[in-house]
């Protein structure tokens, strides 16, 4: 092993070490989700949509039951729940990382690697 | 022929069926496999790390890989402030992963294929995330449901939608895990049933499919544990940062 390659190895190692000590925080979490297979995405979209509608209907029925407003609670909350379901799907697909609430546009952080 | 969903039946283990104040608190097959998962993960993470040698043995390597995998996931997805919650996230990951993987052993029971188990886990995440948000931000947490830069006359519609979207998190989190596990195990059983009823010669084709499905199911077991954990990290990040 000559000196040159030894130096290179050392340099690569110190780079690795530095990366390990100061892990970059800029890695985008939503990318890992977008990278999954299509079947997974399809399944996820279905679940997200159904979950929104189910929660809306459930809450609507509860409100109707306790406040005696049948059927208006169910009707209103069904539509709101559907909208929430669509919003969930939009967030899951639109690389927004599933978060509730709007994200303000962040300027791209310069990544260190 | 056994029904494909017979495997999900919860039975008390004979001799361990108790009642307390009118409630059935039997030690069931589900509870048994949960206990086994806890024991197995504790053993895996303590016994294999016992010597903590610099050159890791195989088991130590497994334990270190799992630990680092989740540590990096928390670091990348929940940020520096989220590191506090690493023990919770790691425990959750190990419990789900071992539930999924132990379920692959023939004659075992997959507790993650029951919606009540996954819903309890998801509810735990949901309550924790909400608590983190309220403790860290107090009343300001409610701004979570008010998108910035929206005209006030849209608020009456948008805020309920945001709240419903937030409430649907535990549902989608739990249904995803439960449906994947249940569908996979039912499929395995259906194809196994084909093998039995078609006899030795023609039964080989469903058997071959089943071999592939077992591999696929192990992939799904990892994937779903991963997805469950990464979403927990993202939710924790949301609660910490409040965008």
HADDOCK unambig.tbl for C-alpha pairs under 7 A between the chains (distance, minus, plus):
assign (segid A and resid 25 and name CA) (segid B and resid 76 and name CA) 6.12 0.50 0.50
assign (segid A and resid 25 and name CA) (segid B and resid 79 and name CA) 6.84 0.50 0.50
assign (segid A and resid 27 and name CA) (segid B and resid 76 and name CA) 6.39 0.50 0.50
assign (segid A and resid 29 and name CA) (segid B and resid 76 and name CA) 6.89 0.50 0.50
assign (segid A and resid 29 and name CA) (segid B and resid 77 and name CA) 5.46 0.50 0.50
assign (segid A and resid 47 and name CA) (segid B and resid 172 and name CA) 5.79 0.50 0.50
assign (segid A and resid 47 and name CA) (segid B and resid 176 and name CA) 6.57 0.50 0.50
assign (segid A and resid 48 and name CA) (segid B and resid 172 and name CA) 5.61 0.50 0.50
assign (segid A and resid 51 and name CA) (segid B and resid 168 and name CA) 5.54 0.50 0.50
assign (segid A and resid 51 and name CA) (segid B and resid 171 and name CA) 5.77 0.50 0.50
assign (segid A and resid 51 and name CA) (segid B and resid 172 and name CA) 5.37 0.50 0.50
assign (segid A and resid 52 and name CA) (segid B and resid 164 and name CA) 6.88 0.50 0.50
assign (segid A and resid 52 and name CA) (segid B and resid 165 and name CA) 6.27 0.50 0.50
assign (segid A and resid 52 and name CA) (segid B and resid 168 and name CA) 5.40 0.50 0.50
assign (segid A and resid 55 and name CA) (segid B and resid 164 and name CA) 6.91 0.50 0.50
assign (segid A and resid 55 and name CA) (segid B and resid 168 and name CA) 5.86 0.50 0.50
assign (segid A and resid 56 and name CA) (segid B and resid 164 and name CA) 6.72 0.50 0.50
assign (segid A and resid 80 and name CA) (segid B and resid 161 and name CA) 5.62 0.50 0.50
assign (segid A and resid 81 and name CA) (segid B and resid 161 and name CA) 6.75 0.50 0.50
assign (segid A and resid 81 and name CA) (segid B and resid 164 and name CA) 6.24 0.50 0.50
assign (segid A and resid 83 and name CA) (segid B and resid 161 and name CA) 6.50 0.50 0.50
assign (segid A and resid 84 and name CA) (segid B and resid 161 and name CA) 5.08 0.50 0.50
assign (segid A and resid 84 and name CA) (segid B and resid 162 and name CA) 6.69 0.50 0.50
assign (segid A and resid 84 and name CA) (segid B and resid 164 and name CA) 5.97 0.50 0.50
assign (segid A and resid 84 and name CA) (segid B and resid 165 and name CA) 4.82 0.50 0.50
assign (segid A and resid 85 and name CA) (segid B and resid 165 and name CA) 6.79 0.50 0.50
assign (segid A and resid 88 and name CA) (segid B and resid 165 and name CA) 6.50 0.50 0.50
assign (segid A and resid 99 and name CA) (segid B and resid 235 and name CA) 6.98 0.50 0.50
assign (segid A and resid 99 and name CA) (segid B and resid 238 and name CA) 6.60 0.50 0.50
assign (segid A and resid 100 and name CA) (segid B and resid 162 and name CA) 6.86 0.50 0.50
assign (segid A and resid 100 and name CA) (segid B and resid 165 and name CA) 6.83 0.50 0.50
assign (segid A and resid 100 and name CA) (segid B and resid 166 and name CA) 6.09 0.50 0.50
assign (segid A and resid 101 and name CA) (segid B and resid 144 and name CA) 5.94 0.50 0.50
assign (segid A and resid 101 and name CA) (segid B and resid 145 and name CA) 6.09 0.50 0.50
assign (segid A and resid 101 and name CA) (segid B and resid 147 and name CA) 5.90 0.50 0.50
assign (segid A and resid 101 and name CA) (segid B and resid 162 and name CA) 6.85 0.50 0.50
assign (segid A and resid 102 and name CA) (segid B and resid 147 and name CA) 5.51 0.50 0.50
assign (segid A and resid 103 and name CA) (segid B and resid 243 and name CA) 5.88 0.50 0.50
